[in-house]
Amino acid sequence: MSAGAKQTKTEIARANETRLAGLYSEYYDKIARYVFVHIGNRTEAEDIAGEVFLKALNSMESYKERGVPMQAWLFRIAHNLVVDYLRKAARFRTVSIDDVPVMGGTNPAALAEKNIELERVREAMKQLTPDQREVLGLRFFGELTSKEAGQILKKSDGAVREMQRAALEKLRGLLAVHPFLTGYGNE
């Protein structure tokens, strides 16, 4: 390989590293929320989100744009780390209401009510299929488009939207019927 070709490869690697740094500020929180939904531990989720970017940085030389955006690659790394984490944990974890992150507001009663609502939704989500939970995690907690989620799941945009529709329909039914969820989904 000539010196010119090596320089080009180095320039590409530097450009990818710069791109990754920009994606860190945009996607770290989204990836951490995505991981949290799957593992139920905020501290571990933040550690895994950091590990996603460390793995990406260490793999940057081998990264090649293959029609899949870099953020989809990051969520694929996150997915693989979640699977590894859950495999090692080998048991189901429940989340304390105190561990559920709630956005905004300083009214303690309102925050407590939001935490209770989130816990009820988490309980209902346990009854969805793993694929349905994955789609909802990517779309709502990872804040990805259906196309981006499809790239990660290796499914079409339409298939992701249909999975999302079915998951939300089932979730609405669970929230409306479940005894401990009375009053939710009946609006």
N, C-alpha and C positions, 0 to 999 in steps of 0.2 A: 504494500500500500504506500502510495507516495505521501510526502509531507503535506501536500495540498489537500489530499483526501482526509488525512488525520486532522488537519485544522478544521475542515468542514465538519467532521464528526464531533470535534470538541465544541465547535460553535453551536451545533445542533443540541448537544448535551447541555450547554449553558443556557440556551434559549428554553429548553424544556424545564430546567431547574428554576428559571425566572418565572415561567408559566406556573409551575407547581407552587412557588411561593405566593403568587397571586391567588391561586385556588385555595391555598391554606386559609387565607383570611375570609374567603367567601364560603368555604365548605366545611371548615372544622366544626362549627356548631351544628350544622345539619348532619354531619356524620356522627357526631357525639349523640345527638338525639336519636338517630336511627339505631345506633348500637344500644342505647339505653332502653329503647322499646323492646329489644330482644333479650337483654340480659338483666334488666331491672336494678342495676347498680350504677349510680351516677359517677362515682369515682372511677370505677373500672371502665365505664363507657368513655370517660375522658382520656384515660390511659390508652385504651384501644384506639381511639380517634388519633391520638398522637402517634401511636405505633403505625397507623395507616400511612401517615405522611413520611415517617422514617423509612418504612419499607419501600414506599414509592421513590423516595430520594435515593435509596441504595440500589434500586432497580432502574434508575433513570437511564443508564447507559443502554439497557436492553429494551427500553420502551420504544415502540414504533407506532406511529399513528396508523391504524388499520380501519379507519372509518368510524371508530368509536371514540367519542370525546374523552379527554383525560379525566374529567369528573366521573364518568361511568367506570373507568378503570379504578379510580379511588374507591367507589362504592363496591366494586367487585372485591377489592382487597379487604374492605371493611366486612363484607359478607363472609369471606373466607375466615377472617379472624374471629368473627362471632361464632361461626360453626366450630372452630377449634376451641374457643373458650367454653362453649356449651358442652362440647364433647368431654372436655377436661372436668367440668363441673359435675357432669353425670347425674345431676338431680335438678328438679324444678325449683326455682326460687320465687318467693313472693316478695312484693315490694311494700315496704312500710309507707303509709300515707305521708310520713315526714320526708321520705326520699323522693317523692314525686315533684318534679320542678313545676312551679306555677309562675306564669309570666304576669308582671304588672300588678299594680294595686297595693295598698298598704292597709286596707281594712281587714283585720284578722278574721272576722266572720265570713267575709266574701272569699278570702283565701282558703279557709277551711271548707267552705262549700265547693269551691273549684277542685280542691284535693279529693273530696268525696266523689264528685262527678268523675274525675279522672280514674279513681280506683274502680268505680263501677264499670267504666268503659274497658279498663284493663281486664277485669274479670270476664266480661262478655267476650272480649277478643280471644280469650283462651279457648273459646268454643269454635272459633274459625279454623279453617284448614291452615297449615303452615304457609301455603302459597298465598292465601288471602291475607294473612298477617304480614307477609313479606311485601306484598303490593301496597297495602295501607302504610306500612312503615316507610317505604321508599317515597310514596306519593305525598303523605301528609307530614311525616316527621323528617324525612330527608328533603322534602320540598322539591322533588324532581318532577319533571313533566312526564307524561305517559310514554313519550318517545324515549326519554333518558332511562326510565325504569325498564322499558322493554329491552334496551341495549344491555342492561345489567342482567336481566332475567332471560335474555335470549328469546324474547317473545315479540310479536308484532305490537305496534302501538294500539291497534284495535283490541288485541287479546288482553292487554294490560287494562284498558278501559273497561272491558267486559268483566274481568276478574275483580276490578275495583267496584263496579256496579253491584255484582253479586255479593261481595264482601260487605258493602254498606247496607244492602237490603237485608242480609242475614243479621247484621249488627243491629239495625233498627228493630227487627223482629225480636231479637234477644233483649234489647233494652226495654221494649214495650211489654214483654211477657214475664220476664224473670222476676220472681218475688222480691228479691233484694234490689231490684232496679225499677220498682214501681214509679210511675210518673215520668219516666224518661222515654222519649220517642213517641209520646202521645200528642205532641203539639200539632 
